């Protein structure tokens, strides 16, 4: 009986926690000294899925399933030594400023579920866990090698 209970507790699309699809990592940053152990990743979906960009975050509060924030029409600049992204939706419900170079890094994320769920009904209600409450520069980052 236990496996059935576990199956019923698994995240489903109806609870907003859709398992992430395979994606290609561009950059990942961990917040140094963060009590929630947040790690942010900028990822790109396969070209067959449109090649869209997503922001993914893992943390203690998020639990086993990462929080995924789609970034429609995002156009990050990605090179082997630098990643920059400046992204904001027209309604202000999604805002990401991210810069990673060999000498410095900064990240600012603001996501408002109430504003964005009207545009994207399948949005994970946990997206507000991604909020950095301003610019964060105590980051340990790694730019993924090109594949």
N, C-alpha and C positions, 0 to 999 in steps of 0.2 A: 504493500500500500504506500510506502514511503516514496518510491519513484513517481507515483502519480501526483502526490502532494507537491513535490519539487517541480514537476512539469507545470502544474497550475500556477506556481509562484514565479516561473520564469518570465522575464520581460516580454511583452507582446507589443505589436504596433499600437494597440488601443491605449496603452498606458504611456505612450510617448517615448519609450525607450527602445527604439528600433536598433537592432544590432548593426554596427557599422559594416559597410561593405568594404572589400579590399581596396586600399588606396595606396598612393605613393607618397612617402614622407618627403617634405621639402626641408623643414626645420623643426626642431623640438627644443623647448626651453623649460627648465625646472626653476621654480621660485626658490631661491636659496633661503633657508631658515623659515620657510612657510609652515606653520603648524598643521595646515591641511594637506601639505605635500602635493601642491598642484603642479601638474606638468601639462604644458600646452604644446600642441602640434599643429602645424599647417600642413594639410594633406591635399592631394589632388586625386579625384576619382579617375578611373580609367577612361581613355578617350571614347570608348564605346558607350560610356554613360554620360558623354558630353564634356568630360574633362573638367567638371566643376570643382571649385575649391571649397574645402571645409576647414573649420577650426574645431579641433578635438581637445578635450580636457579630461584628464584623469585626476582624481583626488580622493582623499579619505571620505569626504562627505558624499561624493558621487557614487561611491561603492564600486561594485564589480563592473558595471557597464559605464563606459566613457560617455561624457556629454558631447553631443555633436551639434555644431552650429553651422548650417549651410551658409556659404557666402556667394550668392548668385552674382554673376558678372564681375567678381573680383579679378583684379589684374595685378597680382604681386610681381615684383621684380626679383627673380631668383637666379643667382650665379653661384659658382662653387665657393665664393668667399663672402657673399652678402645676400641677405634677404630683406626686402622692404615691402610693407603692405600698408596702404592707407585705404580704409574701407568704411563707408557709412551708407545706410539706407536712407531714402528720402524722408521717412517718418522719424528717423533717429533711433529706431529700436535696435539697430545693430551698428556698433561702432568698434573698429579695430585699428589700432596704430601699432605696427610692429616693425622694429628695425634690429637686425642682427648683422654685425660686422666682426672682424677678428679682434677689434679692440674694445667694443662696447655693444650693449644690447638694451633695448627698452621695449616694453609692452604695455598697452592700455586696451582693455576690453570692457565694453558696456553692452549688455544684452537685456532687453525688456520684453519678457514673454507676452505680457498683455498687448503691447503694440504689434508684435510680430505674429502672434497666432492668428490674427485676422487675415494675414497675407499667406501664412503657411500653416494650415490646420494640423499638420503632423509634427510640428515643432516640439521638441522635448521640453517639457515644463521646467526642467532643471537648468535651462540655459543661464538663468540668473546666478547660478553658482560660479559661472565663469568671470563675473565682474571683478575687476581688479581695484575698483574704487580709486582710480587715478593711475598715473604712470608708475610702473614698477621697473627698476633698473638693477635689482639684485637678482640676476638671472645667470644660470649656467646653461649655455646653449650649444647645440651642435647642428650644423648644416649637413644635411644628407648628401652623400656623393651622388652625382648624376648617374642615372641608370639608363 
